[in-house]
Amino acid sequence: MSTRTWAFVLIGLLVAIALAVGVSRFSSAEPDGLEKVASEHALDTGEAAHATAGGPLADYTTRGVDDPGLSKGVAGIVGVVVTFALAGGLVGFARISHRRRPAEPT
């Protein structure tokens, strides 16, 4: 990749991390619109916890971090890093799998 591409990706990563840490502090603990409507119309009565409900980053928090703002920020950083790593892996896989092969003689 060119230097400009690396710079673009790095700046994108830093902006995403800054937003994950900075904006997550202002997120509400109240249910979102869909959850609110579901509870108002009793559509959530059979709701069960999902498989990752006890995980280290469940509900956009970090287990073991007592400060709620910092807890959300750390969870946001982990989410951004994992997302960028998966995207980078997919791009790398696509580059490897689509390399030009020499033309076969006919």
N, C-alpha and C positions, 0 to 999 in steps of 0.2 A: 504494500500500500504506500501511497505517496505521503510525504510529510504533511501536506494540507489535509489529507483524509484523516490521518492520525490526530492532527490538531483539532479537527472538527469533532471527532468522536470523543476526545478528551474534554473538550469544552462542553459537549452535550452531557457527558457523564457528570462533570462538576456542577452544571446547572441543575440536572436532575437530583443530585444529592442535596444541593442547597435548597431546592424546593421541598424535597422529602423531609428535611430537617426543619426548615423554617415554617412551611405552611402547615405541617402536621400538628404543630402546637395549637393551631386555631381550629382544628376539626372538632366537631361536636360529638359528644357521647350519646346524644339522642338518636333514636332510630331514623333512618332515611325515609323518604316518602313511601317507597314500596312496603317497607316493614310497618310503617304507621297505618297504611290502608289495610294491610293484612290483619293487623291486630284489631282495628276498628270493626272489621267485618268478620271477625273470628275465623279467619282463614289459616291462622297459625296455631290452631289448637293441637294438632298432631305433630307439631314441630319437634324434631329430635336433634341432639347435638351431632355435629359431623365428626368424621374420623380424626380430624386434626384439631379438635376443640381444646385438647390439653397440650398442644404443641408449644414450643418455645416462643413462637411468634403469633399465637392465636389472638384474634380480635385486634390486629394491628398494634399489639403491645409486645414488649420484651419481658419474658419471665425473669424475675430476679432484679429488675430495675425498678426502684421505688418511685422515682420522679415520673409522673405520667407523661410530661412533655418529652423528657429524654427517652423514655420507653418507646413512645411512638416514633421519635426520630431515629433511634437505633433500628427499629423494625423497618422504617422507610429506607435507610441506608442499605440494609441487607437485601431488601426487595429490589432496589435499583441495581446493586452489584450483581445479584443473581440474574436479573433480566438482561443486563448488558453482557454478562458472561454467556448466557444461552444464545443471545443474538450473535455474538462473536463466534461461538462454536458453529452455529448454523451457516454463517457466512463462510467460515473456513471450510466446512464440509462441502458447501456448494462449490467453492473454488477448486477443491481437490477432485470432486466427482465430475466436474465439467471441464477438465483440462482438455485442450485440443489434442487429439490423437493424430499421428501421421496418417495420411491417406493410404489405404491399402492399394497395392498395385493390381490393376485389372488385367 
